[in-house]
Amino acid sequence: MTMPTRVYIARLAGLTVFDPNGDQVGRVRDAVARLRGAANSPQVVGLVAEMPLRRRIFLSINRITSIDSEAVVLGSGTLNLRRFEKRPNELLVLEELLDRRVRIESTGGTGVVVDVAMESSRSGEWSLTRVAVREQTGRLTRRGQLHQLDWEMAPGLTGASEARGTANLLAVLEDMRPADLANALQELSDTRRNEVAAALDDARLADVLGELPEHDQVEILTALGRERAADVLEEMDPDDAADLLSELPLPERDVLLDLMQPDEADPVRQLLKYKPGTAGSVMTSEPVILPPDATVAEALARIREPQLSPAVAAQVFVVRAPMATPTGRYLGIVHFQRLLREPPAELLGAMVVNDLDPLQPGTPLPEITRRMAMYDLVAMPVVDTNNRLVGAVTVDDVLDQSLPRDWRDRTGDDDQSGGGTTPGQAPGAGPTGGPDG
């Protein structure tokens, strides 16, 4: 295999990392470079890979045997699984350089960094050598010219940065699942994290907030400003919005609820009334609900809706009108497996199952966990004293409440390690083409 010597780092983001046996280790999230003073370009010492369970580890560059447009492959040796922690003299290339403003000497104008290339020398050392910069035109309908600058011709890349855009960093992060994007945000500085969060659209940010620790949720929401914060809360599931608002001081909570649309705020207000640690406090107030005269075809169409989580889409709750919680009289459940076995025109009322007592809003979490485990359930109905459906507790709600409160917080790890080890023999390089012009 021919090994090019120049690699554009933004193109590595998201590539799968394999060990010598072909087993997946994780995915590339960034590159680590060691600063060497103003006279020398930074030395690339390795990559940061994200493993399952959101752990980021350091991969020394001398462990990498090949890089191409599909994957990164490691050579033999022991993999250090300790959590990566950047050292003071190190630089995370994508996190810290993308979207920086740079002066273009040849035109006298300015541009923003869209990619950075690392290159291997004859001695096998990798360093940052080229910077791809998109010229800013001031016109919304025209993309500026792309310039390829030598590292030394782009001064100021490693100093303190003024507030900058987020377009190119978001392009690197856009294909991540909400949980992975939340993990990436935790790696950013507070200022950069808030900039990136603010640049996400309301629905995407709502999904990401639900995957962050409570203190990060509060800080991001506060930085958005009240009007934008209310818009984002409207996009969140009511139970997630209620959990977030419960972390705020009561006056601020009331202001945000008043700014939300009434039909979005009302279910959140209801959830906030329940005692913590009960079915009412952890349930979703928007399960899949249909009347008994709905057909199997209608039910299958509802559970196919892409915004539904797997646990919510696993069953349909059948009730008398009205259909919004609190509903009319609760009749029972139809599981999706039963729906798949029945004719499309069959009515739900003919296949309802109601052999288990539903939960009450005050049912404590340990009792919910015991009953769901005993009967292998992914969701249970919650009804009030008048047998009206007020919500459903899903298995992911129970799991989230059963884990330690800080389980989403990456700063809680105690097995942190530094990034750099001095690279030895250079690996094979990868993609040779620069960013598209």
Backbone torsions as a table, in degrees:
resi	resn	phi	psi	omega
1	MET	NA	130.9	175.8
2	THR	-75.8	132.3	-175.7
3	MET	-112.3	101.4	174.7
4	PRO	-60.7	160.0	-174.4
5	THR	-106.7	-0.2	179.9
6	ARG	-122.0	134.0	-178.4
7	VAL	-130.7	128.2	174.1
8	TYR	-89.1	119.6	-163.9
9	ILE	-71.2	-35.2	179.4
10	ALA	-60.5	-26.3	179.7
11	ARG	-77.5	-11.8	176.5
12	LEU	-84.0	-22.7	-174.6
13	ALA	-58.1	126.0	179.0
14	GLY	91.8	-9.9	178.7
15	LEU	-66.3	144.0	178.6
16	THR	-75.3	139.5	175.9
17	VAL	-104.4	128.3	179.4
18	PHE	-116.2	147.2	172.7
19	ASP	-85.8	177.2	-176.3
20	PRO	-60.3	-22.6	-179.8
21	ASN	-86.6	0.0	-179.5
22	GLY	86.0	7.9	177.6
23	ASP	-84.7	142.3	-178.5
24	GLN	-75.0	128.8	177.8
25	VAL	-93.2	-43.4	-177.5
26	GLY	172.1	-154.9	179.2
27	ARG	-131.2	144.8	180.0
28	VAL	-68.6	132.2	176.3
29	ARG	-117.5	-24.1	-178.5
30	ASP	-169.7	176.6	173.1
31	ALA	-122.4	147.5	-178.2
32	VAL	-109.3	126.4	178.1
33	ALA	-122.3	143.4	179.8
34	ARG	-99.6	126.8	179.7
35	LEU	-71.5	141.0	-177.2
36	ARG	-131.4	25.9	-179.7
37	GLY	91.9	167.9	-174.2
38	ALA	-67.3	-25.0	-175.1
39	ALA	-80.4	-16.6	-176.5
40	ASN	-126.8	143.2	176.3
41	SER	-72.2	153.2	-177.8
42	PRO	-61.2	143.7	178.1
43	GLN	-90.2	126.4	178.5
44	VAL	-80.0	121.6	-176.4
45	VAL	-108.1	-10.8	178.7
46	GLY	168.5	-175.6	177.8
47	LEU	-115.9	157.1	171.3
48	VAL	-105.1	125.6	178.6
49	ALA	-116.1	142.2	176.3
50	GLU	-100.4	124.5	179.6
51	MET	-96.0	170.6	172.0
52	PRO	-55.0	156.9	-176.3
53	LEU	65.2	22.0	169.0
54	ARG	67.3	20.6	178.2
55	ARG	-88.0	131.0	176.8
56	ARG	-102.7	130.6	-178.8
57	ILE	-123.8	161.4	179.6
58	PHE	-96.7	133.1	175.8
59	LEU	-115.1	107.8	179.4
60	SER	-59.6	140.9	-174.3
61	ILE	-68.0	-21.2	178.1
62	ASN	-79.8	-3.8	174.2
63	ARG	-89.0	-12.9	-173.5
64	ILE	-89.7	124.7	-178.1
65	THR	-98.8	-23.9	177.2
66	SER	-158.6	149.0	174.4
67	ILE	-137.5	129.8	172.0
68	ASP	-139.5	-167.9	-175.5
69	SER	-73.8	-7.0	-177.6
70	GLU	-109.3	-33.0	-171.2
71	ALA	-162.0	164.8	170.7
72	VAL	-116.4	132.5	-176.9
73	VAL	-118.5	133.5	179.3
74	LEU	-95.1	151.1	173.1
75	GLY	-84.0	-177.5	-178.2
76	SER	-69.6	160.7	179.8
77	GLY	130.0	170.1	-178.3
78	THR	-81.4	133.3	179.7
79	LEU	-90.5	125.6	178.0
80	ASN	-81.6	113.7	-175.1
81	LEU	-94.6	6.2	177.5
82	ARG	-68.3	149.2	-176.2
83	ARG	-64.7	135.2	178.2
84	PHE	-69.6	137.2	173.4
85	GLU	-137.6	121.4	-177.1
86	LYS	-66.3	137.8	177.2
87	ARG	-88.5	160.6	-174.6
88	PRO	-58.3	-31.6	-177.4
89	ASN	-94.2	16.2	-177.8
90	GLU	-111.7	160.4	-175.5
91	LEU	-130.8	129.5	170.2
92	LEU	-90.5	112.5	-165.7
93	VAL	-62.1	-54.5	-176.2
94	LEU	-69.3	-44.0	-177.8
95	GLU	-62.6	-40.2	-169.6
96	GLU	-100.9	-17.7	-175.7
97	LEU	-107.4	-32.7	-178.8
98	LEU	-61.4	139.0	178.5
99	ASP	75.7	3.9	174.0
100	ARG	-68.3	146.2	177.1
101	ARG	-86.6	135.0	-176.3
102	VAL	-133.1	140.7	175.5
103	ARG	-83.7	132.7	-180.0
104	ILE	-98.9	106.4	-172.8
105	GLU	-61.6	-36.5	-174.0
106	SER	-68.5	-26.0	-178.6
107	THR	-113.3	-16.1	-176.0
108	GLY	79.0	0.9	-179.6
109	GLY	-95.8	-170.3	178.5
110	THR	-122.9	159.9	177.7
111	GLY	-150.3	176.9	177.8
112	VAL	-118.8	145.3	-179.0
113	VAL	-72.0	126.9	177.8
114	VAL	-112.1	-15.7	176.9
115	ASP	-168.7	161.4	178.8
116	VAL	-136.3	136.1	-179.8
117	ALA	-102.9	141.2	169.7
118	MET	-109.8	147.6	-172.8
119	GLU	-139.4	144.9	-178.3
120	SER	-94.6	134.2	176.3
121	SER	-89.8	174.8	179.0
122	ARG	-63.6	-27.8	179.8
123	SER	-79.5	-3.8	-179.9
124	GLY	90.4	6.7	179.4
125	GLU	-90.5	137.3	178.1
126	TRP	-101.7	138.5	178.6
127	SER	-146.5	162.0	177.0
128	LEU	-79.7	120.5	-172.6
129	THR	-120.2	-29.1	-173.9
130	ARG	-131.7	148.0	178.8
131	VAL	-128.4	123.6	176.2
132	ALA	-90.5	122.4	-174.3
133	VAL	-125.4	128.9	176.8
134	ARG	-94.8	120.2	-178.2
135	GLU	-66.8	139.3	178.3
136	GLN	-88.9	124.6	-175.0
137	THR	-100.4	-20.9	-175.2
138	GLY	80.9	3.4	178.6
139	ARG	-113.1	130.7	-177.6
140	LEU	-70.6	-25.5	-173.1
141	THR	-96.9	2.5	-175.5
142	ARG	-133.3	129.3	176.4
143	ARG	-83.1	137.7	179.8
144	GLY	-73.0	163.0	179.4
145	GLN	-66.5	145.2	178.5
146	LEU	-93.0	127.4	179.5
147	HIS	-113.0	140.9	173.7
148	GLN	-105.4	110.5	-175.9
149	LEU	-109.4	140.9	168.9
150	ASP	-64.5	150.2	-177.0
151	TRP	-52.9	-43.7	-176.0
152	GLU	-71.4	-13.3	178.1
153	MET	-92.5	8.4	178.4
154	ALA	-127.2	69.9	-176.2
155	PRO	-65.7	153.1	175.7
156	GLY	90.9	3.2	-176.9
157	LEU	-67.3	-29.3	-174.6
158	THR	-104.7	5.1	178.8
159	GLY	-90.1	-173.3	176.1
160	ALA	-63.5	140.2	-175.7
161	SER	-109.8	140.0	171.5
162	GLU	-74.4	168.8	176.6
163	ALA	-55.4	134.6	-174.9
164	ARG	-135.9	174.0	-179.7
165	GLY	-71.4	-179.2	-176.6
166	THR	-132.7	-0.1	-169.7
167	ALA	-57.7	-45.0	-174.5
168	ASN	-76.1	-35.5	174.6
169	LEU	-66.8	-39.9	177.5
170	LEU	-64.1	-34.4	177.9
171	ALA	-62.5	-35.0	177.8
172	VAL	-70.6	-33.6	-173.3
173	LEU	-94.2	-8.3	-165.6
174	GLU	-64.1	-28.1	-176.6
175	ASP	-88.8	0.8	-179.1
176	MET	-73.3	148.6	169.0
177	ARG	-66.7	156.0	-179.3
178	PRO	-53.5	-40.3	-179.1
179	ALA	-65.0	-38.8	179.6
180	ASP	-71.4	-37.5	177.5
181	LEU	-66.3	-38.7	176.1
182	ALA	-60.9	-39.9	177.9
183	ASN	-63.0	-42.9	179.1
184	ALA	-64.2	-38.8	179.3
185	LEU	-62.1	-34.5	-180.0
186	GLN	-67.5	-20.0	179.0
187	GLU	-81.7	-15.5	-177.0
188	LEU	-83.9	160.1	171.1
189	SER	-63.7	160.7	-178.4
190	ASP	-57.6	-44.2	-178.4
191	THR	-63.9	-47.1	-178.7
192	ARG	-67.3	-38.8	178.1
193	ARG	-59.4	-44.7	-179.3
194	ASN	-67.7	-35.1	176.7
195	GLU	-63.2	-47.1	-178.5
196	VAL	-66.9	-43.5	179.3
197	ALA	-60.0	-43.4	-178.7
198	ALA	-65.0	-26.5	-178.7
199	ALA	-81.4	-15.0	177.1
200	LEU	-72.0	150.3	175.0
201	ASP	-72.0	165.4	-171.2
202	ASP	-58.5	-44.9	-176.4
203	ALA	-67.2	-42.2	-180.0
204	ARG	-65.8	-43.2	179.2
205	LEU	-64.8	-37.1	177.9
206	ALA	-60.6	-42.7	178.3
207	ASP	-63.9	-40.8	-177.2
208	VAL	-70.0	-41.0	-179.5
209	LEU	-57.5	-37.4	-179.7
210	GLY	-65.6	-12.9	-179.4
211	GLU	-104.0	2.7	-177.1
212	LEU	-100.4	156.8	172.1
213	PRO	-61.6	155.8	-175.1
214	GLU	-57.4	-41.0	-176.3
215	HIS	-67.1	-33.9	176.8
216	ASP	-71.2	-38.3	176.6
217	GLN	-57.8	-47.0	-177.6
218	VAL	-64.0	-43.9	-178.0
219	GLU	-64.8	-41.7	179.3
220	ILE	-67.0	-45.2	-178.9
221	LEU	-61.0	-41.0	179.8
222	THR	-65.1	-39.2	-178.9
223	ALA	-69.3	-21.3	-177.5
224	LEU	-71.4	-27.5	-170.0
225	GLY	92.6	153.6	-169.4
226	ARG	-65.8	-42.7	-177.2
227	GLU	-63.1	-47.9	179.6
228	ARG	-67.1	-38.7	179.4
229	ALA	-59.9	-41.4	178.8
230	ALA	-64.4	-38.7	177.4
231	ASP	-61.9	-42.0	-179.7
232	VAL	-68.1	-41.6	178.1
233	LEU	-60.1	-34.4	177.4
234	GLU	-64.8	-28.2	179.6
235	GLU	-82.7	-16.3	-178.9
236	MET	-79.0	154.3	170.1
237	ASP	-60.4	143.1	-176.3
238	PRO	-54.5	-38.3	-179.3
239	ASP	-67.6	-37.8	177.0
240	ASP	-68.2	-40.7	178.2
241	ALA	-63.6	-39.7	179.4
242	ALA	-65.5	-40.7	178.2
243	ASP	-61.2	-42.6	-179.1
244	LEU	-67.9	-46.4	-178.7
245	LEU	-64.6	-28.9	179.5
246	SER	-66.8	-16.4	178.3
247	GLU	-84.9	-9.3	-176.4
248	LEU	-94.9	155.3	172.5
249	PRO	-58.8	146.6	-175.0
250	LEU	-54.8	-43.9	179.4
251	PRO	-60.3	-41.9	179.8
252	GLU	-67.4	-39.5	178.1
253	ARG	-58.0	-45.8	-178.0
254	ASP	-65.8	-37.1	178.8
255	VAL	-62.4	-45.7	-178.4
256	LEU	-66.9	-39.6	177.5
257	LEU	-63.4	-37.7	178.5
258	ASP	-67.6	-30.0	179.6
259	LEU	-78.9	-20.4	178.9
260	MET	-75.1	156.0	173.8
261	GLN	-61.7	138.4	-175.8
262	PRO	-53.7	-40.6	-178.0
263	ASP	-71.2	-18.4	174.9
264	GLU	-89.7	-33.1	-176.9
265	ALA	-79.2	-32.1	-173.9
266	ASP	-58.6	-48.8	179.1
267	PRO	-64.8	-29.8	177.8
268	VAL	-68.9	-42.7	177.1
269	ARG	-58.4	-41.5	-179.4
270	GLN	-62.6	-43.4	-178.8
271	LEU	-65.8	-33.4	-179.1
272	LEU	-69.0	-14.8	-178.8
273	LYS	-79.6	-19.5	-174.3
274	TYR	-80.9	151.7	-179.5
275	LYS	-70.1	135.7	178.1
276	PRO	-57.6	145.5	178.2
277	GLY	82.6	12.9	178.5
278	THR	-117.7	169.5	178.8
279	ALA	-57.9	-40.2	-179.4
280	GLY	-62.0	-32.5	-176.4
281	SER	-81.5	-20.1	-176.5
282	VAL	-111.3	-8.1	-174.1
283	MET	-75.5	161.1	167.4
284	THR	-95.7	137.7	-180.0
285	SER	-92.1	6.4	-178.5
286	GLU	-129.4	58.0	171.9
287	PRO	-73.5	179.0	177.1
288	VAL	-80.0	117.7	-174.7
289	ILE	-125.2	131.6	178.3
290	LEU	-141.8	157.7	177.0
291	PRO	-81.0	164.9	-178.1
292	PRO	-66.1	-20.6	179.8
293	ASP	-91.1	6.0	173.0
294	ALA	-72.8	152.3	-177.7
295	THR	-94.9	166.1	174.9
296	VAL	-58.5	-40.8	179.7
297	ALA	-60.5	-42.0	178.8
298	GLU	-65.1	-40.3	-180.0
299	ALA	-65.6	-42.9	178.8
300	LEU	-63.5	-36.6	177.6
301	ALA	-63.8	-38.2	-179.5
302	ARG	-67.7	-45.5	-175.8
303	ILE	-75.1	-9.8	174.7
304	ARG	-81.7	-9.1	-177.0
305	GLU	-59.2	126.5	-169.4
306	PRO	-65.6	-22.6	-177.3
307	GLN	-78.3	-10.4	-179.4
308	LEU	-77.2	137.1	173.9
309	SER	-73.7	157.7	179.5
310	PRO	-56.2	-38.7	-178.7
311	ALA	-67.0	-39.9	179.2
312	VAL	-69.5	-37.4	-176.7
313	ALA	-79.9	-1.2	-175.2
314	ALA	-77.1	-12.4	-178.9
315	GLN	-157.2	159.1	176.2
316	VAL	-114.4	132.8	176.1
317	PHE	-95.6	127.4	-174.7
318	VAL	-104.5	127.0	-175.3
319	VAL	-142.4	164.1	168.6
320	ARG	-80.5	158.3	178.3
321	ALA	-62.1	148.6	3.6
322	PRO	-78.3	162.8	-174.8
323	MET	-88.6	-22.5	179.4
324	ALA	-81.4	145.4	179.2
325	THR	-72.0	139.6	-7.1
326	PRO	-71.3	132.3	-172.5
327	THR	-84.6	-171.1	166.3
328	GLY	-75.5	-165.0	-174.2
329	ARG	-58.8	132.2	178.3
330	TYR	-75.7	131.4	-177.2
331	LEU	-107.1	-36.6	-179.5
332	GLY	155.9	-165.6	-174.6
333	ILE	-121.7	146.8	166.0
334	VAL	-124.2	118.5	-178.7
335	HIS	-79.8	151.2	-173.6
336	PHE	-63.5	-28.9	178.3
337	GLN	-64.4	-37.2	176.0
338	ARG	-65.7	-39.6	178.6
339	LEU	-59.5	-36.5	-178.6
340	LEU	-70.6	-20.2	-176.4
341	ARG	-95.4	-10.9	-173.3
342	GLU	-103.1	156.6	177.3
343	PRO	-62.0	146.5	-177.5
344	PRO	-57.2	-29.4	-176.2
345	ALA	-88.7	-4.2	-179.2
346	GLU	-64.8	143.1	-179.2
347	LEU	-87.5	144.7	-178.3
348	LEU	-64.5	-33.0	-178.7
349	GLY	-59.8	-21.6	-178.5
350	ALA	-85.4	-5.5	-175.1
351	MET	-132.9	14.5	-178.7
352	VAL	-65.2	138.3	174.6
353	VAL	-110.6	130.0	-178.8
354	ASN	-145.0	49.3	-175.7
355	ASP	-97.2	-0.7	178.2
356	LEU	-120.7	139.2	178.7
357	ASP	-66.7	131.3	176.2
358	PRO	-69.5	165.1	177.5
359	LEU	-78.1	157.0	169.3
360	GLN	-101.9	154.4	-179.6
361	PRO	-55.1	-29.1	-178.4
362	GLY	-91.3	3.3	179.2
363	THR	-60.7	125.9	-176.8
364	PRO	-72.3	155.9	-175.9
365	LEU	-58.2	-43.7	179.3
366	PRO	-58.0	-37.9	178.7
367	GLU	-68.3	-39.7	177.3
368	ILE	-61.3	-47.2	-179.1
369	THR	-60.0	-44.1	-178.6
370	ARG	-62.2	-44.8	-176.8
371	ARG	-70.1	-39.2	179.1
372	MET	-67.4	-38.1	178.0
373	ALA	-69.4	-39.2	-177.2
374	MET	-63.0	-40.3	-174.6
375	TYR	-105.8	10.2	177.5
376	ASP	53.9	50.3	-177.0
377	LEU	-99.8	150.7	173.0
378	VAL	-104.0	-10.4	176.9
379	ALA	-160.8	151.7	176.1
380	MET	-135.7	142.1	178.8
381	PRO	-73.7	151.8	174.3
382	VAL	-121.6	123.2	-177.6
383	VAL	-123.3	156.0	177.5
384	ASP	-91.2	-172.9	-176.3
385	THR	-66.2	-17.6	177.7
386	ASN	-97.3	14.4	180.0
387	ASN	60.4	33.6	174.1
388	ARG	-97.4	136.7	178.7
389	LEU	-70.7	124.0	178.4
390	VAL	-111.3	-9.7	178.9
391	GLY	167.1	-169.5	178.2
392	ALA	-147.0	140.2	174.3
393	VAL	-97.5	125.5	-180.0
394	THR	-104.6	164.0	-176.5
395	VAL	-63.8	-31.9	178.5
396	ASP	-71.7	-29.9	173.0
397	ASP	-62.4	-44.8	-178.4
398	VAL	-65.8	-43.1	-179.8
399	LEU	-63.1	-42.5	-179.7
400	ASP	-61.3	-38.1	-179.4
401	GLN	-78.3	-24.3	-176.7
402	SER	-81.6	-25.3	179.6
403	LEU	-74.8	160.3	175.9
404	PRO	-55.3	147.6	-175.2
405	ARG	-56.6	-32.7	-176.1
406	ASP	-99.7	24.0	-173.8
407	TRP	-65.0	-24.8	178.3
408	ARG	-83.1	-10.8	-172.2
409	ASP	-86.0	114.0	-177.9
410	ARG	-70.5	-20.3	-178.6
411	THR	-73.9	-6.7	-179.3
412	GLY	-80.1	-12.2	-179.4
413	ASP	-66.8	140.6	179.7
414	ASP	-110.0	4.0	-179.3
415	ASP	-110.7	63.2	-176.5
416	GLN	-90.9	148.7	178.6
417	SER	-138.6	157.2	179.0
418	GLY	-75.6	169.9	-173.9
419	GLY	-84.6	-58.7	-160.7
420	GLY	-86.1	142.5	161.7
421	THR	-131.3	145.0	-174.2
422	THR	-66.4	125.0	-177.6
423	PRO	-71.3	149.8	175.5
424	GLY	-103.0	-114.1	-178.3
425	GLN	-67.3	139.7	-177.3
426	ALA	-69.6	145.6	174.7
427	PRO	-79.1	176.0	168.2
428	GLY	-68.5	139.5	178.0
429	ALA	-85.2	-174.3	-171.4
430	GLY	-132.5	-131.3	-171.8
431	PRO	-55.2	132.6	-175.2
432	THR	-95.3	-26.2	-176.9
433	GLY	-73.0	139.8	175.1
434	GLY	-78.2	-177.7	177.0
435	PRO	-59.4	149.9	-178.3
436	ASP	-64.2	140.9	-179.6
437	GLY	-85.2	NA	NA
